[in-house]
Amino acid sequence: MKSYIELGCLVISVSDNGIGIDPYNLDLIFNKLHRVESSVEGNGVGLYLVKEILETSGGKVAVKSEQGKGSVFTVFLPIKSKPKAP
């Protein structure tokens, strides 16, 4: 995991060296109820909820993946300055 501040955003990247995500599913993974055939159980709302929560907060999430090499998920969170005391 890496994190840094860039242009008013906290940027957090999480990577793995797993099987990666095929191009067809890569375009769909943030869709509500999208699931792929897997031995892991789930209802297909995890990444959708992550995206919705981040976008509600003014942030975003991006993914890069290559089959056989792994994936990198990057989260961008806006940094909001605290109001100054009177």
C-alpha positions as CSV (number, residue, x, y, z in Angstrom):
1,M,0.0,0.0,0.0
2,K,1.2,3.5,-0.9
3,S,-0.2,6.8,0.0
4,Y,0.7,10.4,-0.9
5,I,-0.9,13.8,-1.3
6,E,-1.3,15.2,-4.8
7,L,-3.2,18.3,-5.9
8,G,-5.4,18.5,-2.8
9,C,-6.1,14.8,-2.7
10,L,-4.9,12.0,-0.5
11,V,-4.0,9.2,-2.9
12,I,-3.9,5.6,-1.6
13,S,-2.9,2.7,-3.9
14,V,-3.3,-1.0,-3.0
15,S,-1.8,-3.6,-5.3
16,D,-1.5,-7.3,-5.5
17,N,0.2,-9.9,-7.7
18,G,-2.8,-12.1,-8.1
19,I,-4.5,-13.4,-11.2
20,G,-5.6,-10.0,-12.4
21,I,-9.0,-9.0,-13.9
22,D,-9.9,-9.8,-17.5
23,P,-10.7,-6.8,-19.7
24,Y,-14.4,-7.7,-20.0
25,N,-14.9,-7.7,-16.2
26,L,-12.6,-4.7,-15.6
27,D,-15.3,-2.5,-17.3
28,L,-18.0,-4.0,-15.0
29,I,-16.5,-4.5,-11.5
30,F,-17.9,-1.3,-10.1
31,N,-21.5,-2.1,-11.3
32,K,-24.0,-2.9,-8.7
33,L,-24.5,-6.7,-8.3
34,H,-21.8,-7.6,-10.8
35,R,-20.3,-11.0,-10.0
36,V,-17.9,-13.4,-11.6
37,E,-17.8,-17.1,-11.3
38,S,-15.5,-17.9,-8.3
39,S,-15.1,-20.2,-5.4
40,V,-15.3,-17.1,-3.2
41,E,-18.9,-16.2,-2.1
42,G,-20.2,-12.7,-2.3
43,N,-23.2,-10.7,-3.4
44,G,-21.5,-8.3,-5.8
45,V,-21.9,-5.0,-3.9
46,G,-18.5,-4.4,-2.4
47,L,-16.8,-2.4,-5.1
48,Y,-20.0,-0.7,-6.0
49,L,-20.4,0.5,-2.4
50,V,-16.7,1.7,-2.3
51,K,-17.3,3.7,-5.5
52,E,-20.6,5.2,-4.3
53,I,-19.2,6.2,-0.8
54,L,-16.1,7.8,-2.4
55,E,-18.1,9.7,-5.0
56,T,-20.5,10.9,-2.3
57,S,-17.4,12.3,-0.5
58,G,-16.0,13.9,-3.6
59,G,-13.5,11.2,-4.2
60,K,-13.1,8.4,-6.7
61,V,-11.5,5.0,-7.2
62,A,-9.6,3.7,-10.2
63,V,-8.3,0.3,-11.1
64,K,-5.5,-1.0,-13.4
65,S,-5.1,-4.7,-14.0
66,E,-3.3,-7.1,-16.2
67,Q,-4.2,-10.8,-16.3
68,G,-1.6,-13.0,-14.7
69,K,0.2,-10.0,-13.1
70,G,-2.2,-8.5,-10.6
71,S,-4.2,-5.3,-10.0
72,V,-3.8,-1.9,-8.5
73,F,-6.7,0.0,-7.0
74,T,-6.1,3.7,-6.4
75,V,-8.4,5.8,-4.1
76,F,-8.5,9.6,-4.4
77,L,-9.8,11.4,-1.3
78,P,-10.2,15.2,-1.4
79,I,-8.5,17.1,1.4
80,K,-10.8,19.6,2.9
81,S,-9.3,22.4,4.9
82,K,-10.7,23.0,8.4
83,P,-12.5,26.3,8.9
84,K,-10.5,28.8,10.9
85,A,-11.7,29.8,14.3
86,P,-13.2,33.3,14.6
